[in-house]
Amino acid sequence: MLYEYILENYKENEPIFFSDIKIYGVTRSAISQQMKRLCDDSKIIKYDNNTYYLPKKSKLSKSSGINADMVARYKYISRNGKVDGFYSGNLFANQIGISNQVPNKVEIVSNNIAAKVRNIPIGKRIFTVRKSCVVVNKENVHVLQLLDLLKNLDAYLDYDYSVARIKIKKYIETYGITKEMVDKYIRNYPSSVYKSYYEMRLDDVFAHRR
């Protein structure tokens, strides 16, 4: 029963979280025992604590497996079209081109964490996950990611404000962020966000997009 459930609900090399498996009439203890048997039979593979996957055979007949970044993305950022978080900190600053720093520890902001902030080991990596101050969804993820960046902007910059402004302007235009969207959420953030917003003259960016 459990194996059929997994085959119906998961793709090969896709993280399977034990906490997500719910089968009517089957206890958690019974599911745990069945998961162990499936692992023993190599029908599924245990990646980490409470994380498994269906193996996919490569051309060399070896399972290509999953990795820590994939597990973190599925658990804290997005899966199956549902968005629950975003990358932040130096990683995001590097992605949009305002920083050359390559962080040792990936930072994520997510709905899927109870604590304010935690360092979470996944595989051999450590991820810093912070609770979002606003519930993240598909519609607001990019504006929240922008506001989160502005919160500690000076800590990430490897260039002056004029270069950073160009990069942030491109991000705003790429994702269709509007002044109204910023106004809706900016009150949930500390005063440092307002400071960065006005020092970057982002009002002018939005004015020119109308």
BELURJO-V118636 format. One line per field, one symbol per residue. ss: DSSP state (~ for helix, > for strand, _ for the rest). phi: phi as a letter, one per 20 degrees, with the letter a starting at -180 (. if undefined). psi: psi as a letter, one per 30 degrees, with the letter a starting at -180 (. if undefined). A space follows every 50 residues. Layout:
ss: ???
phi: ???
psi: ???
//
This chain:
ss: _~~~~~~~~__>___>>~~~_______~~~~~~~~~~~~~____>>>>__ >>>>__>_____>____~~~~~~~~~~>>__>>_>>>>~~~~~~~~____ _____>>>>>______>>>>>>__>>>>>>>_________~~~~~~~~~~ ~_~~~~____~~~~~~~~~~~~~~____~~~~~~~~~~__~~~~~~~~~_ _~~~~~~~__
phi: .fffffffdcefldgdegfefccgndffffffffffffffemfcceebgm ccaefdeefemdffmdcffffffffddaalnedcabfbmfffgffendbe fdffcfdcdbfebeffbbedfcmddddeddfffcfebffdgfffffffff fcgffdfdceffffffffgfffffdmfdffffgfdffedffffggfgffe lfgfffffef
psi: eeeeeeeffklkhkkjkeffjjkkfkleeeeeeeeeeeeeggelkkeajg kllkkkkafggkkfalleeeeeeeefdkkhfkkgalkaaeeeeeefgfkf kjkekkkkklfhkelekkjkkjbglkkjkkkkfkkkaeegeeeeeeeeef ehefffkglleeeeeeeeeeeeeeghkleeeeeeffffllffeeeeeeff hfeeeeeff.
//
